[in-house]
Amino acid sequence: MSKVNWQNYACNGFYDELIAAPGRPRAEAKMLCEYLAQLESHELAEHKAAAEVAIQAMGITFTVYTEGNMIDRAWPFDIVPRIIPLHEWQKTAAGLKQRVKALNLFIDDLYHEQRIVKEGILPAEVLAQSVNFRPQCVGVTPPRRVWAHICGSDLVRDKDGTLYVLEDNLRVPSGVSYMLENRNVTKRVLPELFATGRIQPLDDYPVQLYDMLASMSPRPGEDPQIVVLTPGIYNSAYFEHSYLAQQMGVELVEGPDLVVLDDDCVYMRTVDGLRRVDVIYRRIDDMFLDPEAFNPESMLGVPGLMRAWRNGKVALANAPGAGVADDKVIYAFVPEIIRFYLSEEPLLPNVPSYLCMFEQDRDHVLANLDKLVVKPANESGGYGMLVGPHATAAERARFAELIKANPRNYMAQPTLALSTSPTLCQHEMEPRHVDLRPFILSGEQTYVTMGGLTRVALTKGSLVVNSSQGGGSKDTWIVDVGGN
């Protein structure tokens, strides 16, 4: 049986998260690489099998939709963690805090004075055509003027080692439960490596989330009643909804479990009668939250919920309307948003972007569709996008027509040489492309997870990391290399 030979591991011109050059692990990955190199291939297979058993036993699943059917699948997981040195992560976390602070100020401004539009920083047509701007939220001031209490910002590393922010997710960001469960599974599979004390812990997230939600309560001084509002068991992220409710020790509810009375307060139906609810961590999209304010046909929401929120009788996280900053066209303006509201230079760079609403950018995009990634402004999960180098001529022609028909709805970015990380594939270590989604909580204090959800494109050569489209994930280690 052969062992892992890092001399034979080829990075293929990409930045690799663990291996600096053939046979030379990065300082923060040395401990892990030396450990893996001692294992025979059958031992690696046993570790992988142990992880799969743990995932089954722990019930870690995600739901995919295919041909009209819903299928629950075991979470696709790779046992080889992705590693980032602590000193780099501390700088990254500072950049994420800066970014979310500016975005919250931006959202609040859009629903009040709209200074950024009046001063010409954000073109008026961008806001006018934003599908996630909610007129129902105009004039509302949530506690501490925080709108996006939970943010998941996707980070990618290019071939020169620079970490870029690829996009911000401020509506109903998902994936944090898988980040936590990835760590639990890895601890079962590689327990001896955690004994060194160099791997930074991240299991305080549920406590941090609870404390942030509790701090939003409209009844300070009283024990807050917090609930997680889910669309129900048929939602693809239902595992996460139930997991976070259980971890925080709060009730998991659906729309019919709640009622808004004439006092504009929200109550939960219980066997002992109605109980007032102070804070709702909602995992339902805006348009389904309240049939009185949004979609009148929604069976998922709570009639009167927006009325209760506007009157300050209940707190909602994330606040309705926060998705206005989720727009991938708005993304291109974030560096200017940071400068405008904070008078600071961005600590984390954006990926260079072309906005098809501008004629010069549009001409460049249409002439280079074979080289660019084109994204619609308001899709998520990797849907509706064109990866130019991997697309057919017919697909590129179709996208050209879409762009010409609605240029405001499209933006484009260079095809990045996403970093890779060693991944166990058929008993061999092979590089696979990865991204990273850390989570940022904004309350009385701002908290950034110690790492995040590393997603990995399990198909060789693929850049698509979304689990709904064949991707998987890894544990993410933030490692203190000390004086090494």
Backbone torsions as a table, in degrees:
resi	resn	phi	psi	omega
1	MET	NA	135.8	-177.1
2	SER	-89.3	154.5	175.5
3	LYS	-104.3	168.2	176.3
4	VAL	-67.5	125.3	178.1
5	ASN	-115.7	104.0	-176.3
6	TRP	-68.5	-16.1	174.8
7	GLN	-64.4	-28.1	-177.6
8	ASN	-92.8	0.5	-178.0
9	TYR	-83.0	118.4	-175.5
10	ALA	-101.7	123.9	179.2
11	CYS	-81.4	-14.8	174.0
12	ASN	56.9	34.2	175.4
13	GLY	86.0	-4.3	178.6
14	PHE	-94.1	157.5	171.1
15	TYR	-72.7	125.7	178.8
16	ASP	-106.0	137.5	-174.1
17	GLU	-69.8	-24.4	-176.9
18	LEU	-112.3	-34.6	-171.0
19	ILE	-113.0	118.9	-179.9
20	ALA	-76.8	-34.6	179.4
21	ALA	-162.0	160.6	-179.0
22	PRO	-49.0	123.7	178.7
23	GLY	80.3	1.8	-176.4
24	ARG	-126.5	92.6	176.9
25	PRO	-66.6	151.3	172.1
26	ARG	-66.4	156.6	-174.0
27	ALA	-55.9	-42.6	-177.2
28	GLU	-71.3	-17.8	-177.1
29	ALA	-104.6	0.2	-174.6
30	LYS	-59.0	-45.6	-178.8
31	MET	-58.6	-47.6	-179.1
32	LEU	-66.0	-45.6	-176.4
33	CYS	-64.8	-38.2	177.3
34	GLU	-65.9	-38.8	178.3
35	TYR	-64.1	-47.5	-178.5
36	LEU	-64.5	-32.9	-178.7
37	ALA	-68.0	-18.5	179.0
38	GLN	-82.8	-14.1	-173.2
39	LEU	-89.1	135.6	170.8
40	GLU	-72.2	159.9	-177.3
41	SER	-60.8	-33.6	179.0
42	HIS	-69.7	-28.8	176.9
43	GLU	-71.6	-37.7	175.1
44	LEU	-61.8	-42.4	179.2
45	ALA	-62.0	-37.4	178.7
46	GLU	-67.0	-39.7	176.8
47	HIS	-61.8	-43.5	-179.9
48	LYS	-63.3	-42.5	179.4
49	ALA	-64.5	-38.0	178.7
50	ALA	-63.0	-38.5	177.9
51	ALA	-65.0	-42.3	-179.9
52	GLU	-64.1	-39.2	177.1
53	VAL	-64.7	-43.0	179.5
54	ALA	-62.0	-41.4	-179.7
55	ILE	-63.9	-41.4	177.5
56	GLN	-65.1	-45.3	-177.0
57	ALA	-66.0	-34.2	-178.3
58	MET	-85.4	-6.4	176.6
59	GLY	68.6	33.6	-178.2
60	ILE	-83.5	108.0	-176.3
61	THR	-131.9	164.7	168.0
62	PHE	-139.3	158.4	-174.6
63	THR	-108.4	132.9	174.3
64	VAL	-117.5	149.6	177.9
65	TYR	-107.3	125.1	179.4
66	THR	-144.4	124.8	177.9
67	GLU	51.4	42.4	176.7
68	GLY	81.2	-0.8	-178.9
69	ASN	-109.0	153.2	175.0
70	MET	-106.3	127.7	-177.5
71	ILE	-125.2	124.3	173.8
72	ASP	-84.1	127.6	-179.9
73	ARG	-124.8	150.0	173.8
74	ALA	-65.2	145.1	-177.0
75	TRP	-63.9	123.6	179.8
76	PRO	-75.2	121.5	-168.6
77	PHE	-136.5	137.8	174.5
78	ASP	-109.6	135.9	-172.2
79	ILE	-78.2	-12.6	-177.3
80	VAL	-89.7	110.5	-175.2
81	PRO	-70.4	159.1	171.5
82	ARG	-95.6	139.2	-172.2
83	ILE	-123.6	136.7	176.2
84	ILE	-129.6	134.0	179.2
85	PRO	-69.5	146.4	-176.2
86	LEU	-58.0	-42.2	-176.5
87	HIS	-63.5	-34.6	176.7
88	GLU	-71.7	-38.8	-177.4
89	TRP	-66.8	-34.9	179.1
90	GLN	-61.5	-39.1	177.0
91	LYS	-69.1	-39.4	179.1
92	THR	-64.1	-43.6	179.7
93	ALA	-61.8	-38.9	177.5
94	ALA	-62.2	-39.4	178.2
95	GLY	-67.0	-37.5	178.4
96	LEU	-67.6	-40.6	177.5
97	LYS	-62.1	-43.6	178.7
98	GLN	-60.2	-43.3	-176.2
99	ARG	-65.2	-47.4	-178.1
100	VAL	-67.8	-36.4	177.0
101	LYS	-59.8	-45.6	179.9
102	ALA	-66.6	-39.1	-179.5
103	LEU	-66.3	-37.1	176.8
104	ASN	-66.3	-39.1	176.1
105	LEU	-64.8	-38.1	178.8
106	PHE	-63.2	-48.5	179.9
107	ILE	-60.9	-44.5	-178.8
108	ASP	-62.5	-38.9	178.7
109	ASP	-64.1	-41.9	-178.2
110	LEU	-62.0	-32.1	-179.0
111	TYR	-92.8	5.5	177.1
112	HIS	-129.7	-97.8	-171.0
113	GLU	-85.0	-23.3	-176.7
114	GLN	56.3	44.3	179.6
115	ARG	-59.4	-38.0	-174.4
116	ILE	-66.5	-27.1	175.5
117	VAL	-80.2	-45.2	-178.6
118	LYS	-62.0	-31.0	-179.0
119	GLU	-91.5	5.8	171.2
120	GLY	79.5	12.3	178.6
121	ILE	-76.7	-44.0	177.4
122	LEU	-108.8	120.9	179.0
123	PRO	-58.5	137.6	-177.4
124	ALA	-58.6	-33.4	-177.9
125	GLU	-68.8	-25.1	177.0
126	VAL	-64.7	-45.8	178.9
127	LEU	-70.0	-40.7	-176.9
128	ALA	-60.2	-30.7	-177.0
129	GLN	-105.6	16.0	178.8
130	SER	-77.4	120.8	-178.0
131	VAL	-75.9	-13.5	-178.3
132	ASN	-105.8	6.5	171.7
133	PHE	-77.9	127.1	-175.6
134	ARG	-110.1	105.8	177.3
135	PRO	-55.7	-26.7	-179.9
136	GLN	-64.4	-15.5	-176.9
137	CYS	-99.3	-4.5	-177.9
138	VAL	-61.1	129.8	178.0
139	GLY	87.9	-8.4	179.0
140	VAL	-80.2	137.5	176.7
141	THR	-121.6	98.6	179.2
142	PRO	-70.5	165.7	-179.3
143	PRO	-52.9	132.0	-179.6
144	ARG	57.4	16.4	-179.9
145	ARG	56.4	29.0	176.1
146	VAL	-93.4	126.5	179.0
147	TRP	-106.6	-45.7	-179.7
148	ALA	-99.8	89.5	-178.1
149	HIS	-74.2	-32.8	178.2
150	ILE	-123.0	119.6	-179.8
151	CYS	-125.0	138.2	172.4
152	GLY	-118.0	107.9	-179.2
153	SER	-101.1	127.2	-178.0
154	ASP	-85.8	128.0	-179.6
155	LEU	-113.4	142.0	174.1
156	VAL	-133.5	151.0	178.5
157	ARG	-111.8	131.3	179.1
158	ASP	-87.9	177.5	-173.4
159	LYS	-64.9	-19.8	178.0
160	ASP	-87.3	1.0	178.4
161	GLY	93.0	-2.5	-179.7
162	THR	-75.6	132.8	173.5
163	LEU	-87.5	124.5	177.9
164	TYR	-112.5	150.6	167.5
165	VAL	-84.6	121.3	-178.7
166	LEU	-87.5	-39.5	176.1
167	GLU	-166.5	163.7	177.5
168	ASP	-115.1	138.5	179.1
169	ASN	-117.9	106.5	-173.1
170	LEU	-120.6	4.2	178.8
171	ARG	-83.6	-81.9	179.3
172	VAL	-134.2	70.1	-174.6
173	PRO	-63.5	138.7	-177.2
174	SER	-123.2	167.5	174.5
175	GLY	115.6	-11.3	-174.5
176	VAL	-67.1	-31.2	178.6
177	SER	-64.2	-35.8	179.1
178	TYR	-71.0	-33.3	173.5
179	MET	-58.9	-46.0	-178.1
180	LEU	-68.9	-41.4	-179.0
181	GLU	-71.9	-31.6	174.4
182	ASN	-57.9	-40.1	178.9
183	ARG	-67.3	-42.1	179.5
184	ASN	-62.0	-41.4	179.2
185	VAL	-66.5	-43.3	-177.9
186	THR	-64.3	-35.9	177.7
187	LYS	-63.7	-32.7	177.4
188	ARG	-71.7	-35.2	-173.4
189	VAL	-86.7	-36.1	-176.8
190	LEU	-126.5	54.5	-172.4
191	PRO	-61.8	-33.9	-174.2
192	GLU	-65.6	-27.2	-177.8
193	LEU	-74.0	-21.7	179.4
194	PHE	-81.4	-11.5	-178.8
195	ALA	-71.8	-16.4	-177.9
196	THR	-71.2	-23.2	-178.5
197	GLY	79.6	2.3	-178.7
198	ARG	-86.3	-19.9	-179.7
199	ILE	-83.3	119.5	-174.9
200	GLN	-72.2	137.5	-178.8
201	PRO	-74.9	153.9	175.5
202	LEU	-135.2	9.4	-173.8
203	ASP	-77.9	6.2	177.9
204	ASP	-87.2	2.1	-175.9
205	TYR	-58.3	-47.8	-179.6
206	PRO	-58.2	-36.3	178.2
207	VAL	-67.9	-43.5	178.7
208	GLN	-63.1	-40.8	179.0
209	LEU	-63.5	-45.5	179.5
210	TYR	-60.9	-46.5	-178.0
211	ASP	-63.0	-38.8	178.9
212	MET	-65.1	-45.2	179.0
213	LEU	-63.8	-42.7	-179.1
214	ALA	-62.0	-33.7	-177.9
215	SER	-69.2	-14.2	-179.7
216	MET	-87.6	-7.0	-172.5
217	SER	-56.7	135.1	176.7
218	PRO	-74.9	-4.1	178.7
219	ARG	-119.9	71.9	-178.9
220	PRO	-61.1	145.4	179.9
221	GLY	93.7	-17.1	176.5
222	GLU	-105.4	155.0	178.1
223	ASP	-65.3	113.7	-172.7
224	PRO	-72.8	142.2	174.2
225	GLN	-96.5	111.4	-176.9
226	ILE	-112.0	139.7	175.6
227	VAL	-134.7	155.5	171.1
228	VAL	-104.3	121.7	-177.6
229	LEU	-97.9	116.0	-176.5
230	THR	-114.0	150.5	172.4
231	PRO	-69.7	-17.8	178.8
232	GLY	124.5	-177.8	-170.8
233	ILE	-67.6	-17.2	-178.2
234	TYR	-88.0	-0.7	177.1
235	ASN	-78.2	142.3	-175.5
236	SER	-64.5	-23.0	-179.1
237	ALA	-103.6	20.0	-176.2
238	TYR	-61.0	-35.4	176.7
239	PHE	-54.2	-45.1	-178.4
240	GLU	-66.2	-41.5	-179.7
241	HIS	-58.4	-49.2	-177.8
242	SER	-69.1	-36.8	179.9
243	TYR	-62.2	-49.1	-177.0
244	LEU	-67.5	-37.1	176.5
245	ALA	-62.0	-43.7	-179.7
246	GLN	-65.1	-43.2	-178.2
247	GLN	-65.6	-34.6	179.9
248	MET	-85.7	-13.7	-178.0
249	GLY	73.2	35.7	179.7
250	VAL	-121.3	169.0	-177.3
251	GLU	-78.4	140.1	171.2
252	LEU	-98.1	121.1	-174.5
253	VAL	-127.7	158.4	170.1
254	GLU	-112.0	167.1	-175.3
255	GLY	-48.1	-50.2	-178.4
256	PRO	-63.4	-13.5	177.4
257	ASP	-76.3	-12.6	-175.5
258	LEU	-117.0	152.5	178.3
259	VAL	-146.3	142.3	175.0
260	VAL	-105.4	123.8	-178.1
261	LEU	-96.1	-177.6	-175.5
262	ASP	-64.5	-18.6	177.9
263	ASP	-83.1	5.0	-179.9
264	ASP	67.3	13.8	175.2
265	CYS	-94.2	153.2	178.4
266	VAL	-98.0	134.6	179.6
267	TYR	-125.8	147.9	176.1
268	MET	-103.3	133.8	177.1
269	ARG	-77.4	126.2	177.3
270	THR	-131.6	170.3	179.0
271	VAL	-65.7	-19.6	179.5
272	ASP	-98.0	9.5	-178.4
273	GLY	108.3	-168.8	-176.9
274	LEU	-77.5	139.1	177.3
275	ARG	-128.5	129.8	-176.3
276	ARG	-67.2	140.7	178.1
277	VAL	-108.7	133.1	-177.6
278	ASP	-100.0	-38.9	-174.2
279	VAL	-135.4	133.2	178.3
280	ILE	-119.9	115.7	170.2
281	TYR	-86.7	100.5	-170.6
282	ARG	-94.0	133.7	176.3
283	ARG	-114.3	30.7	178.4
284	ILE	-116.4	136.4	179.1
285	ASP	-62.3	153.5	-178.5
286	ASP	-45.4	-50.4	-169.4
287	MET	-65.5	-12.5	-179.5
288	PHE	-111.7	3.4	-173.3
289	LEU	-69.6	-41.0	-171.4
290	ASP	-148.7	109.8	-178.1
291	PRO	-64.6	-18.1	176.0
292	GLU	-73.9	-32.3	-174.4
293	ALA	-102.7	-30.1	-174.3
294	PHE	-120.0	-120.6	-177.1
295	ASN	-73.4	112.5	-176.1
296	PRO	-66.9	-14.2	-178.9
297	GLU	-93.9	-0.3	-177.5
298	SER	-64.9	129.2	175.1
299	MET	-102.8	0.8	-174.2
300	LEU	-94.2	-25.1	-172.0
301	GLY	-93.9	-160.9	-175.2
302	VAL	-128.7	113.3	178.0
303	PRO	-57.4	128.2	179.0
304	GLY	91.6	-2.3	-175.6
305	LEU	-62.4	-41.3	179.0
306	MET	-64.6	-37.2	177.3
307	ARG	-61.0	-44.6	178.9
308	ALA	-63.5	-40.3	-179.2
309	TRP	-69.0	-45.4	-179.5
310	ARG	-60.3	-33.4	-178.9
311	ASN	-87.8	5.4	174.8
312	GLY	74.2	19.6	-178.3
313	LYS	-90.9	-13.3	178.1
314	VAL	-149.4	148.1	176.9
315	ALA	-103.2	141.2	179.2
316	LEU	-121.1	131.5	175.7
317	ALA	-128.5	126.5	-10.9
318	ASN	-71.7	158.2	-179.1
319	ALA	-65.2	143.9	171.7
320	PRO	-55.4	144.0	179.0
321	GLY	89.3	-10.2	-179.9
322	ALA	-63.3	-24.1	-178.1
323	GLY	-67.0	-6.9	177.3
324	VAL	-60.8	-26.4	179.2
325	ALA	-91.8	1.4	178.6
326	ASP	-82.3	-14.5	-176.1
327	ASP	-58.7	129.5	-177.7
328	LYS	-71.2	-14.9	171.2
329	VAL	-79.5	-41.1	174.5
330	ILE	-57.0	-38.1	180.0
331	TYR	-48.4	-42.2	-176.5
332	ALA	-64.4	-20.0	-178.9
333	PHE	-94.7	-2.1	-174.3
334	VAL	-58.7	-41.5	176.6
335	PRO	-56.3	-40.7	177.6
336	GLU	-70.6	-33.1	176.9
337	ILE	-61.6	-42.5	178.6
338	ILE	-63.0	-44.8	-179.8
339	ARG	-64.9	-38.7	-175.4
340	PHE	-68.3	-46.8	-174.0
341	TYR	-89.7	-28.8	-174.2
342	LEU	-111.0	-12.2	-175.0
343	SER	54.1	41.2	178.8
344	GLU	-130.1	157.1	171.9
345	GLU	-84.3	142.1	179.8
346	PRO	-59.9	135.4	177.8
347	LEU	-83.9	-24.4	177.7
348	LEU	-118.6	132.3	-178.3
349	PRO	-80.9	150.6	167.5
350	ASN	-80.1	157.1	166.3
351	VAL	-70.4	134.0	177.2
352	PRO	-52.4	135.7	-172.7
353	SER	-133.6	149.1	175.3
354	TYR	-117.7	128.3	-179.8
355	LEU	-100.5	118.9	-174.6
356	CYS	-68.9	-12.5	176.5
357	MET	-69.2	-20.9	177.9
358	PHE	-95.7	128.8	-171.1
359	GLU	-57.2	-43.5	-177.7
360	GLN	-64.7	-43.7	177.2
361	ASP	-63.4	-44.0	-177.9
362	ARG	-60.7	-43.7	179.1
363	ASP	-61.1	-40.1	178.9
364	HIS	-64.8	-43.5	-178.9
365	VAL	-63.4	-47.7	-177.7
366	LEU	-63.4	-30.1	179.6
367	ALA	-82.4	-12.1	-174.7
368	ASN	-131.7	32.5	-178.6
369	LEU	-60.6	-24.1	-179.7
370	ASP	-76.3	-8.5	-176.4
371	LYS	-115.5	-12.1	-169.6
372	LEU	-111.8	161.6	168.5
373	VAL	-102.4	122.5	-178.3
374	VAL	-107.5	131.1	-176.5
375	LYS	-125.6	138.3	169.9
376	PRO	-74.0	153.3	-170.4
377	ALA	-62.8	-33.5	-167.3
378	ASN	-128.7	17.7	173.1
379	GLU	-85.5	163.7	176.0
380	SER	-143.6	171.3	177.4
381	GLY	74.2	14.7	179.1
382	GLY	81.8	8.1	-178.2
383	TYR	-86.3	152.1	172.1
384	GLY	72.0	14.3	-177.7
385	MET	-109.1	161.1	178.5
386	LEU	-117.6	121.1	171.7
387	VAL	-97.0	95.0	-168.7
388	GLY	-49.4	-50.3	-177.5
389	PRO	-62.7	-22.6	-178.1
390	HIS	-104.6	4.2	-177.0
391	ALA	-94.6	157.8	175.9
392	THR	-82.5	164.7	177.9
393	ALA	-60.3	-36.8	179.9
394	ALA	-66.5	-40.4	178.7
395	GLU	-65.1	-40.4	179.1
396	ARG	-66.5	-38.1	178.8
397	ALA	-65.1	-39.3	178.9
398	ARG	-64.7	-41.4	179.7
399	PHE	-67.6	-34.5	177.0
400	ALA	-59.1	-40.6	179.0
401	GLU	-68.9	-39.1	177.8
402	LEU	-61.5	-42.7	-179.7
403	ILE	-64.2	-44.4	-179.8
404	LYS	-64.1	-35.1	-177.7
405	ALA	-74.2	-32.1	-176.4
406	ASN	-147.6	71.4	-173.6
407	PRO	-61.2	-32.3	180.0
408	ARG	-59.7	-27.4	-173.3
409	ASN	-84.6	0.9	-174.8
410	TYR	-131.0	142.8	171.9
411	MET	-137.1	161.6	-177.1
412	ALA	-138.3	152.8	179.2
413	GLN	-138.2	155.2	174.6
414	PRO	-60.4	152.0	174.6
415	THR	-77.1	104.7	-177.0
416	LEU	-72.2	149.3	172.9
417	ALA	-85.4	76.5	-174.4
418	LEU	-53.0	141.0	178.2
419	SER	-62.9	159.6	179.3
420	THR	-116.4	167.5	174.8
421	SER	-146.4	140.9	179.4
422	PRO	-56.5	133.3	-175.9
423	THR	-135.2	137.2	-177.9
424	LEU	-77.9	111.4	-177.9
425	CYS	-126.3	111.6	179.6
426	GLN	51.2	48.4	176.3
427	HIS	70.0	8.4	177.8
428	GLU	-122.1	149.1	174.6
429	MET	-86.1	121.0	178.1
430	GLU	-132.3	147.8	177.8
431	PRO	-72.9	137.6	174.5
432	ARG	-135.0	145.3	-177.0
433	HIS	-72.0	143.7	-176.4
434	VAL	-134.8	156.9	164.6
435	ASP	-130.2	-171.8	-176.3
436	LEU	-149.4	132.4	174.7
437	ARG	-119.6	95.5	170.0
438	PRO	-78.6	162.6	-178.9
439	PHE	-121.2	137.7	-176.6
440	ILE	-120.9	125.6	176.8
441	LEU	-103.5	130.7	179.9
442	SER	-117.6	113.7	177.8
443	GLY	-144.8	-132.0	174.3
444	GLU	-62.2	-35.8	173.4
445	GLN	-123.6	164.1	175.7
446	THR	-105.8	130.3	-175.2
447	TYR	-122.8	132.9	176.2
448	VAL	-116.9	131.7	179.1
449	THR	-58.9	149.8	179.4
450	MET	-81.4	78.7	-172.5
451	GLY	107.7	-145.7	-178.7
452	GLY	178.1	-163.0	178.4
453	LEU	-90.8	108.8	173.4
454	THR	-84.2	122.0	176.5
455	ARG	-105.3	142.7	-173.5
456	VAL	-129.3	135.6	176.0
457	ALA	-81.1	102.4	-173.5
458	LEU	-71.2	-21.5	178.5
459	THR	-81.8	131.0	-177.4
460	LYS	-56.9	127.7	177.5
461	GLY	83.7	-12.4	-176.9
462	SER	-75.4	147.9	174.5
463	LEU	-105.8	0.5	-176.3
464	VAL	-90.7	113.4	-173.6
465	VAL	-102.6	-9.1	-175.0
466	ASN	-64.1	133.9	-179.3
467	SER	-61.7	-30.7	179.9
468	SER	-68.2	-13.8	-178.6
469	GLN	-125.8	34.0	171.4
470	GLY	96.0	5.9	178.2
471	GLY	-86.0	171.3	177.1
472	GLY	-135.8	-159.9	-179.3
473	SER	-150.3	168.0	179.5
474	LYS	-136.1	159.8	167.8
475	ASP	-70.2	150.6	178.9
476	THR	-118.1	119.7	-179.7
477	TRP	-102.9	126.6	166.3
478	ILE	-98.0	115.4	-169.2
479	VAL	-115.1	130.5	174.9
480	ASP	-85.3	106.9	-177.2
481	VAL	-83.7	-5.1	176.3
482	GLY	58.9	-132.1	-178.5
483	GLY	-85.9	1.1	-177.8
484	ASN	-76.5	NA	NA
